[in-house]
Amino acid sequence: MSVLTEQIIEALREKAIPEKASFLPKFFKTGPGEYGEGDQFLGVTVPDQRAIAKLFFKEISLEEFAFLVRHPIHEVRLTGLLALVYCYEKTKNELEQKELVDFYLANLDHVNNWDLIDSSSHQILGHFYWKKEKTLFYELADSGHLWRQRAAMISSYFWIKKGEFADALALAVKFKNHPHDLMHKAVGWMLREIGNRDFETEMEFLKKHYQSMPRTALRYAIEKFPEDLRQDVLKGNV
């Protein structure tokens, strides 16, 4: 542990809320056999983690990022990832961006819960590969690894925000019958984001796939629909 990482962890400990630390293991499913099994928590709010990440990110080396992202405490990992996102966003040189992307991919096994993925993958992977070949994301999709698969799906959020839906829709097809509820939510969320920008594109997808989509994915996808249309979709009247 360097002096800097020690300062970051101490800053997090100072913001720890014991009641939150007791609640979070249940929220993030850390029991035996659950998706967050064995994770540890300090009880720090996300806004406090963002503030700490912003305070320190300019000084953190890749070795220190590795220490943070691999740390057993959840908030230390998330703060490290938030700092990595801030560092990436400030980096305009593509070679330096690629170094951070390669670091992120090399440490993807430690980005091991939905909030960690959702707070970093589209800002880093989605941004970097926006105008590039997307083979990586189909490899992640075929990995059989829940968090890599969620990273693939959530990375598409960046492309969706740019008005490009093709890869997000292709990934949604690959994942629509995934066995895990967290992927159903991710698929539904990205479909909803597409619909927020292009309703017809989302409806075209739903008309083709709604009968085979898990209910969770469908409910997430149509959450913002007018109530009468939402009920029609749920009843299969589309």
C-alpha distance (Angstrom), angle and dihedral (degrees) to the residues before:
residue distance angle dihedral
M1 . . .
S2 3.80 . .
V3 3.78 125.2 .
L4 3.80 89.0 -104.3
T5 3.80 96.4 51.2
E6 3.79 88.9 46.0
Q7 3.81 88.7 54.4
I8 3.80 91.5 49.7
I9 3.79 93.3 50.0
E10 3.80 91.4 45.9
A11 3.83 89.5 50.7
L12 3.80 88.6 53.2
R13 3.80 92.7 47.8
E14 3.80 89.8 52.9
K15 3.82 89.2 57.5
A16 3.81 95.1 45.6
I17 3.81 117.5 128.6
P18 3.83 111.5 -157.5
E19 3.82 94.1 -152.6
K20 3.80 90.4 52.8
A21 3.80 90.8 47.7
S22 3.82 88.1 56.4
F23 3.81 93.1 48.8
L24 3.83 101.4 44.3
P25 3.84 98.9 67.7
K26 3.81 88.9 62.0
F27 3.81 92.9 43.4
F28 3.81 92.5 51.4
K29 3.82 94.4 41.9
T30 3.81 100.0 -119.1
G31 3.80 98.2 162.2
P32 3.82 124.7 114.3
G33 3.81 110.1 -63.1
E34 3.81 93.5 6.9
Y35 3.80 122.7 122.6
G36 3.83 94.7 -104.3
E37 3.79 95.8 40.9
G38 3.81 113.8 170.5
D39 3.81 97.7 2.2
Q40 3.81 117.1 150.1
F41 3.81 129.6 -142.7
L42 3.79 139.4 -160.8
G43 3.80 95.4 -168.2
V44 3.82 100.2 -115.5
T45 3.80 121.0 156.6
V46 3.81 119.4 -120.6
P47 3.84 92.9 -119.0
D48 3.80 89.1 55.7
Q49 3.80 90.2 48.4
R50 3.81 90.7 50.6
A51 3.79 91.0 50.1
I52 3.80 91.7 51.3
A53 3.80 91.9 46.1
K54 3.81 90.6 51.8
L55 3.78 90.9 48.9
F56 3.81 95.1 54.6
F57 3.83 109.8 22.2
K58 3.81 97.5 97.8
E59 3.80 91.5 59.4
I60 3.81 100.5 45.8
S61 3.80 118.5 109.4
L62 3.81 123.5 -151.2
E63 3.80 89.8 -105.2
E64 3.78 89.5 54.1
F65 3.80 90.8 46.4
A66 3.80 87.8 53.7
F67 3.81 91.0 52.4
L68 3.80 91.6 50.5
V69 3.81 97.7 43.0
R70 3.82 91.8 48.7
H71 3.81 95.0 45.9
P72 3.83 117.7 124.6
I73 3.82 92.3 -130.6
H74 3.79 112.8 86.5
E75 3.80 97.3 -142.4
V76 3.79 91.9 50.8
R77 3.81 89.6 54.9
L78 3.79 92.9 46.4
T79 3.81 93.1 46.8
G80 3.80 88.9 50.2
L81 3.80 90.9 50.6
L82 3.80 92.7 47.0
A83 3.80 88.9 51.1
L84 3.81 89.3 48.8
V85 3.82 89.8 53.4
Y86 3.82 91.0 50.5
C87 3.79 89.8 48.3
Y88 3.81 91.5 49.0
E89 3.81 92.4 48.3
K90 3.81 91.2 52.8
T91 3.82 92.0 48.7
K92 3.81 112.3 90.5
N93 3.81 98.6 170.4
E94 3.81 108.9 95.6
L95 3.81 94.1 -146.0
E96 3.79 90.4 54.3
Q97 3.79 90.1 45.7
K98 3.81 89.0 51.8
E99 3.80 89.9 53.7
L100 3.80 89.8 56.0
V101 3.81 91.8 44.8
D102 3.81 91.0 51.2
F103 3.80 89.5 48.5
Y104 3.81 90.7 50.8
L105 3.80 92.6 49.7
A106 3.81 91.9 46.4
N107 3.81 89.3 54.4
L108 3.79 98.1 39.7
D109 3.81 92.4 115.6
H110 3.82 87.4 66.9
V111 3.81 92.7 51.2
N112 3.75 84.2 81.7
N113 3.76 111.1 153.5
W114 3.78 134.8 55.6
D115 3.82 95.6 -106.6
L116 3.81 91.6 51.1
I117 3.81 90.5 51.6
D118 3.79 94.7 43.0
S119 3.81 92.9 50.1
S120 3.78 95.9 52.5
S121 3.81 119.4 14.5
H122 3.80 101.4 75.2
Q123 3.82 92.5 40.8
I124 3.81 92.7 52.2
L125 3.82 111.1 21.3
G126 3.79 95.6 26.5
H127 3.79 92.7 50.0
F128 3.80 97.1 43.7
Y129 3.82 95.2 47.8
W130 3.80 96.8 39.6
K131 3.81 94.6 109.8
K132 3.81 95.5 23.2
E133 3.78 137.8 85.9
K134 3.84 109.9 -70.1
T135 3.82 98.7 -150.0
L136 3.81 90.4 116.8
F137 3.80 91.8 65.1
Y138 3.79 94.2 52.5
E139 3.81 88.6 49.4
L140 3.80 89.1 52.4
A141 3.80 88.7 47.1
D142 3.80 90.8 54.0
S143 3.81 94.1 44.9
G144 3.81 95.7 93.9
H145 3.82 87.3 -135.0
L146 3.81 114.9 124.7
W147 3.80 98.2 -145.3
R148 3.80 94.8 43.4
Q149 3.79 88.4 50.2
R150 3.80 92.3 49.4
A151 3.82 89.2 48.3
A152 3.81 88.9 55.2
M153 3.80 92.8 50.3
I154 3.81 97.5 42.5
S155 3.82 92.6 45.1
S156 3.79 86.5 66.7
Y157 3.83 88.7 67.5
F158 3.81 88.6 81.5
W159 3.81 91.9 54.8
I160 3.80 91.2 45.1
K161 3.81 89.9 54.8
K162 3.81 87.1 53.8
G163 3.80 90.7 53.4
E164 3.82 95.7 -106.2
F165 3.80 112.2 126.5
A166 3.81 108.3 161.0
D167 3.81 99.1 94.6
A168 3.80 93.1 39.7
L169 3.81 89.5 54.0
A170 3.81 92.5 45.9
L171 3.81 90.5 51.1
A172 3.80 90.3 46.4
V173 3.81 89.0 56.8
K174 3.81 90.8 50.6
F175 3.80 91.9 49.7
K176 3.80 103.5 35.1
N177 3.80 92.0 98.8
H178 3.80 96.8 36.3
P179 3.82 111.4 143.4
H180 3.83 95.6 -127.1
D181 3.79 124.4 82.2
L182 3.82 91.4 -142.7
M183 3.79 89.2 64.9
H184 3.80 91.4 47.3
K185 3.80 87.9 55.8
A186 3.80 92.1 47.0
V187 3.81 92.2 50.8
G188 3.80 92.5 47.2
W189 3.79 92.1 47.0
M190 3.82 93.2 52.3
L191 3.81 91.6 46.3
R192 3.79 89.2 51.4
E193 3.81 90.0 51.1
I194 3.80 89.8 51.6
G195 3.80 89.6 50.2
N196 3.80 91.1 50.8
R197 3.81 86.9 61.9
D198 3.81 102.5 29.4
F199 3.79 114.9 15.7
E200 3.79 94.4 -177.5
T201 3.79 92.7 55.8
E202 3.79 91.7 52.7
M203 3.82 92.2 45.9
E204 3.79 91.4 50.1
F205 3.80 89.4 54.0
L206 3.80 93.1 46.3
K207 3.81 93.9 48.8
K208 3.78 88.6 55.2
H209 3.80 98.9 41.7
Y210 3.81 111.7 19.4
Q211 3.82 94.3 100.2
S212 3.81 91.8 57.9
M213 3.81 97.9 38.3
P214 3.80 120.3 104.0
R215 3.80 111.6 -107.8
T216 3.81 92.6 -115.7
A217 3.80 92.8 55.8
L218 3.80 90.9 46.8
R219 3.81 93.8 49.1
Y220 3.80 91.8 49.8
A221 3.81 91.1 47.6
I222 3.81 94.9 52.9
E223 3.80 98.6 35.6
K224 3.83 93.0 114.0
F225 3.81 95.8 43.2
P226 3.82 119.9 115.0
E227 3.80 107.1 -90.2
D228 3.80 96.0 -111.9
L229 3.80 92.5 51.3
R230 3.79 91.5 43.9
Q231 3.80 90.3 55.1
D232 3.82 91.2 47.0
V233 3.80 90.8 54.1
L234 3.81 92.2 47.1
K235 3.80 89.9 50.4
G236 3.80 92.1 46.6
N237 3.80 94.7 -112.6
V238 3.81 97.0 138.2
